[in-house]
Amino acid sequence: MNFVENIRRHITGAIGAALEAARNTGEINFEHLPTVALEVPREKQHGDFATNVAMTMAKQARMNPRQLAEKIVAHIDRGDWLKDVQIAGPGFINFTLHHHWLYPVLPAVQQTDDRYGASQAGAGKRVQVEFVSANPTGLLHMGNARGAALGDTLANLLRLAGFDVTKEFYINDAGNQIENFAKSLEARYLQLLGQDVPFPEEGYHGEDVAETMRGLIAKDGDKYVPMETTLRRELLVKYALQEKLSGIRESLARFGVDYDIWFSEQSLHDSGAIRETLETLRANGYIYENEGALWFKATSLGEEKDEVLVRSNGIPTYFAADIAYHKNKFDRGFDWVINIWGADHHGHVSRIKNAVKAVGYNSENLDVILMQLVRLFKGGEIVRMSKRTGQYITLDELVEEVGKDAARFFFVMRGADSHLDFDLDLAKSQSSENPVYYVQYAHARICSILRTAKDAGYEVPSVDGVDYSVLDHPAELSLIRKIADLPDEIARAATQMEPHRMARYAMDLAALFHSFYTHCRVLTDEKALRDARLVLVDDSRIVLRNVLSSMGLTAPERM
């Protein structure tokens, strides 16, 4: 139930009717009705909604934008919903509504409860969101953590907006990194058993690799020492991958992230999917052979250089597997595919989109969100290294330090394309400066108000029979308007892939509630006003809880 979208349609319909009326009277000449864009002005004095339609169609109508705006406004049917229409600046048209359009929102929130904010904007469209997809050769770091929070929140919002969503983790369990991982495991295993063997330069030096091999030795001892090298590495990798993936799953689960599918890169090799993809590319004219290697004709699709798909030794490259994986995604019937990658993958975006086109799918149905770096601060200083691992700070350490809720909120509150400075001290502080504490405190405060009301003998009334028109204080109306915005806000955050909008919405809603509570006494002696305000308070609780839930956060009743 999207009240804001309904009123948008009402206004755009009135603008269209006004344009048609003005054309019929000969005041405006144009061939096609334009698409009318509405936005919410930043300043309240500019009304509830504004449009620049007079400026966008001035050339077509061969008329000065402000003069054109005057013609449009003269034909607007104001009915009982439009309080005022004003022309501003070069031709903006500002609409101020009678606030009675907001009142039906209040019972609707009570009736829909935990589904308030949901919509059918996605109309069941199948979407796959692939995120984190860390190499299973180490622990999850800050980049993985940010990707997890962004991807999981985006998937939640897409579901709320009516999309059919699948969350997927791509396991990079094939290729060079696994070969290097195997060499690293073997070296640590033999070293721990007293053998003087060199550690590979390209190996994984983290202490977690040694810990994994200590666990294997405790379990199986030196049984792998006499084995032939290839078999030994194969068995060590099999054991380590199971352990690492289990650890990744557990870390993400503690962070509130669960996946629908864990997809193995190795399965693309084993199933023949890479070979089939190469055959498709060859049939479509995008493969040629040079010096024993197979190449992708990327330059024919606008890239600066062609890419090797199969080396001269017959081994497919990572790019070949990546193309096969993306073909597999669309083969499975996804209408929209979303990847969340680190910003260091910037150069790979156009290559993979062109590869999708080359295997016969519409590259416009693939979106890649590039995620900027995270810097951790503590005591005003950048935290560069984990005291525990001697390397980077892990996701587990972060959650242990600040908690799941603070970590997720901080990762989501900035757009993915913005660098993020994560202040550990701020995230742990219990003050209004800490945004997640500020929002969760608002929810706890609301619950406290409702408990106080109940102790005084006042329950939230049934929505039937409540006179909401008594809510006319500016603080009340601003709060109701923000509550009305939620379905529209979720739909926009989902379709525009901007989960940070929900963090901003939560902070705005909390601020508006605090302002309302400062200016408006809830437990007044006047029954009609008390009942209406109790509904508004409980609606604020429901909406704030729903928003926190969409971000994977808890809504505490006491703090």
Secondary structure as the mmCIF struct_conf table of DSSP 4:
data_model
#
loop_
_struct_conf.conf_type_id
_struct_conf.id
_struct_conf.beg_label_comp_id
_struct_conf.beg_label_asym_id
_struct_conf.beg_label_seq_id
_struct_conf.end_label_comp_id
_struct_conf.end_label_asym_id
_struct_conf.end_label_seq_id
HELX_RH_AL_P HELX_RH_AL_P1 PHE A 3 ASN A 24
TURN_TY1_P TURN_TY1_P1 THR A 25 GLY A 26
BEND BEND1 GLU A 27 GLU A 27
BEND BEND2 GLU A 31 HIS A 32
HELX_LH_PP_P HELX_LH_PP_P1 LEU A 33 ALA A 37
STRN STRN1 LEU A 38 GLU A 39
BEND BEND3 ARG A 42 GLU A 43
HELX_RH_3T_P HELX_RH_3T_P1 LYS A 44 HIS A 46
BEND BEND4 ASP A 48 ASP A 48
STRN STRN2 PHE A 49 THR A 51
HELX_RH_AL_P HELX_RH_AL_P2 VAL A 53 THR A 56
TURN_TY1_P TURN_TY1_P2 MET A 57 MET A 57
HELX_RH_AL_P HELX_RH_AL_P3 ALA A 58 ALA A 61
TURN_TY1_P TURN_TY1_P3 ARG A 62 ARG A 62
BEND BEND5 MET A 63 MET A 63
HELX_RH_AL_P HELX_RH_AL_P4 PRO A 65 ALA A 74
TURN_TY1_P TURN_TY1_P4 HIS A 75 HIS A 75
TURN_TY1_P TURN_TY1_P5 GLY A 79 TRP A 81
STRN STRN3 LEU A 82 ALA A 88
TURN_TY1_P TURN_TY1_P6 GLY A 89 GLY A 91
STRN STRN4 PHE A 92 LEU A 97
HELX_RH_3T_P HELX_RH_3T_P2 HIS A 99 LEU A 102
TURN_TY1_P TURN_TY1_P7 TYR A 103 PRO A 104
HELX_RH_AL_P HELX_RH_AL_P5 VAL A 105 THR A 112
HELX_RH_3T_P HELX_RH_3T_P3 ASP A 113 ARG A 115
TURN_TY1_P TURN_TY1_P8 TYR A 116 GLY A 117
TURN_TY1_P TURN_TY1_P9 ALA A 121 GLY A 124
STRN STRN5 ARG A 126 GLU A 130
TURN_TY1_P TURN_TY1_P10 PRO A 136 THR A 137
BEND BEND6 GLY A 138 GLY A 138
HELX_RH_AL_P HELX_RH_AL_P6 MET A 142 LEU A 160
TURN_TY1_P TURN_TY1_P11 ALA A 161 GLY A 162
STRN STRN6 ASP A 164 ILE A 171
BEND BEND7 ALA A 174 GLY A 175
HELX_RH_AL_P HELX_RH_AL_P7 ASN A 176 LEU A 192
TURN_TY1_P TURN_TY1_P12 LEU A 193 GLY A 194
HELX_LH_PP_P HELX_LH_PP_P2 PRO A 198 PRO A 200
TURN_TY1_P TURN_TY1_P13 GLU A 201 GLU A 202
BEND BEND8 GLY A 203 GLY A 203
HELX_RH_AL_P HELX_RH_AL_P8 GLU A 207 ASP A 220
TURN_TY1_P TURN_TY1_P14 GLY A 221 PRO A 226
BEND BEND9 MET A 227 MET A 227
HELX_RH_AL_P HELX_RH_AL_P9 THR A 229 ARG A 254
TURN_TY1_P TURN_TY1_P15 PHE A 255 GLY A 256
BEND BEND10 ASP A 260 ASP A 260
STRN STRN7 ILE A 261 SER A 264
HELX_RH_AL_P HELX_RH_AL_P10 GLU A 265 ASP A 270
TURN_TY1_P TURN_TY1_P16 SER A 271 GLY A 272
HELX_RH_AL_P HELX_RH_AL_P11 ALA A 273 ALA A 283
TURN_TY1_P TURN_TY1_P17 ASN A 284 GLY A 285
STRN STRN8 ILE A 287 ASN A 290
TURN_TY1_P TURN_TY1_P18 GLU A 291 GLY A 292
STRN STRN9 ALA A 293 PHE A 296
HELX_RH_3T_P HELX_RH_3T_P4 ALA A 298 LEU A 301
TURN_TY1_P TURN_TY1_P19 GLY A 302 GLY A 302
BEND BEND11 GLU A 304 LYS A 305
STRN STRN10 GLU A 307 VAL A 310
TURN_TY1_P TURN_TY1_P20 SER A 312 ASN A 313
BEND BEND12 GLY A 314 GLY A 314
HELX_LH_PP_P HELX_LH_PP_P3 ILE A 315 ILE A 315
STRN STRN11 PRO A 316 PRO A 316
HELX_LH_PP_P HELX_LH_PP_P4 THR A 317 THR A 317
HELX_RH_AL_P HELX_RH_AL_P12 TYR A 318 ASP A 331
TURN_TY1_P TURN_TY1_P21 ARG A 332 GLY A 333
BEND BEND13 ASP A 335 ASP A 335
STRN STRN12 TRP A 336 GLY A 342
HELX_RH_3T_P HELX_RH_3T_P5 ALA A 343 HIS A 345
HELX_RH_AL_P HELX_RH_AL_P13 HIS A 346 ALA A 358
TURN_TY1_P TURN_TY1_P22 VAL A 359 GLY A 360
BEND BEND14 TYR A 361 TYR A 361
HELX_RH_3T_P HELX_RH_3T_P6 SER A 363 ASN A 365
STRN STRN13 LEU A 366 MET A 371
STRN STRN14 VAL A 374 LYS A 378
TURN_TY1_P TURN_TY1_P23 GLY A 379 GLY A 380
STRN STRN15 GLU A 381 ILE A 382
BEND BEND15 MET A 385 MET A 385
TURN_TY1_P TURN_TY1_P24 LYS A 387 THR A 389
BEND BEND16 GLY A 390 TYR A 392
HELX_LH_PP_P HELX_LH_PP_P5 ILE A 393 THR A 394
HELX_RH_AL_P HELX_RH_AL_P14 LEU A 395 VAL A 402
HELX_RH_AL_P HELX_RH_AL_P15 LYS A 404 VAL A 412
BEND BEND17 MET A 413 ARG A 414
TURN_TY1_P TURN_TY1_P25 ALA A 416 ASP A 417
BEND BEND18 SER A 418 SER A 418
STRN STRN16 LEU A 420 ASP A 423
HELX_RH_AL_P HELX_RH_AL_P16 LEU A 424 LYS A 428
BEND BEND19 SER A 431 SER A 431
TURN_TY1_P TURN_TY1_P26 SER A 432 GLU A 433
BEND BEND20 ASN A 434 ASN A 434
HELX_RH_AL_P HELX_RH_AL_P17 PRO A 435 ASP A 455
TURN_TY1_P TURN_TY1_P27 ALA A 456 GLY A 457
HELX_LH_PP_P HELX_LH_PP_P6 GLU A 459 SER A 462
BEND BEND21 VAL A 463 VAL A 463
TURN_TY1_P TURN_TY1_P28 ASP A 464 GLY A 465
HELX_RH_3T_P HELX_RH_3T_P7 TYR A 468 VAL A 470
BEND BEND22 HIS A 473 HIS A 473
HELX_RH_AL_P HELX_RH_AL_P18 PRO A 474 THR A 495
TURN_TY1_P TURN_TY1_P29 GLN A 496 MET A 497
TURN_TY1_P TURN_TY1_P30 PRO A 499 PRO A 499
HELX_RH_AL_P HELX_RH_AL_P19 HIS A 500 HIS A 519
BEND BEND23 CYS A 520 CYS A 520
BEND BEND24 VAL A 522 LEU A 523
BEND BEND25 ASP A 525 ASP A 525
HELX_RH_AL_P HELX_RH_AL_P20 LYS A 527 SER A 550
TURN_TY1_P TURN_TY1_P31 MET A 551 GLY A 552
BEND BEND26 GLU A 557 GLU A 557
#
